[in-house]
Amino acid sequence: MLRTVSAGVTGLIFGTGIALSGMANPAKVLNFFDVAGQWDPSLALVMVAALIVAFTGYRLVLRRSAPLFEAKFHLPTSRRIDVPLVAGSAVFGIGWGLSGFCPGGAIPALGLGEISAWAFIGAMLVGILAARTVRIALQQRALQSA
């Protein structure tokens, strides 16, 4: 129960920060990406502040032997840069640049009444299902040819 409450409070704080910073506003995000037009550099400050908070948080939290509500930390073990990582990053960036939404901004935008966020979330879910289907098919193909 405490773990669920902690996750809910964390999500509420994150969503509030996203909404207050303007990252749930696709027009503001698209203006940030429009460096040759009406560039709005304010989101760069949001990103720098987020990096500082994340860096500090990781340094403090990882001093502990385990998280508060888990038996161990669940951190990535691979440092390999491979095709799925680069392709996924590219698709994420293209989607963000075209729509002005990323998942972290789209979900709070739903609560702000941003209608286009619903279309984004729907397209994101279809993309997740398509990527999962392709990955499974490629894995099965690799097993059959091995």
QUINORMO-V107997 format. One record per pair of residues at least 24 apart in sequence whose ideal C-beta (glycine too) atoms are under 8 Angstrom apart, sorted by the first residue. I is the first residue (numbers start at 0). GAP is how many residues later the second one is. Records with the same first field share a line. If there is no record, write none. Layout:
I=GAP / GAP
//
This chain:
1=67
2=66 / 67
5=62 / 63
13=90
14=92 / 93 / 96
15=92
17=86 / 87 / 90
18=89 / 90 / 92 / 93
20=25
21=24
22=79 / 81 / 82
23=81 / 82 / 84 / 85 / 88 / 90 / 93
24=75 / 84 / 89
25=73 / 74 / 75 / 79 / 83 / 88 / 90
26=73
27=72
28=67 / 71 / 72 / 76
29=67 / 70
32=63 / 64
83=51
87=43
90=36
94=28 / 29 / 32
//
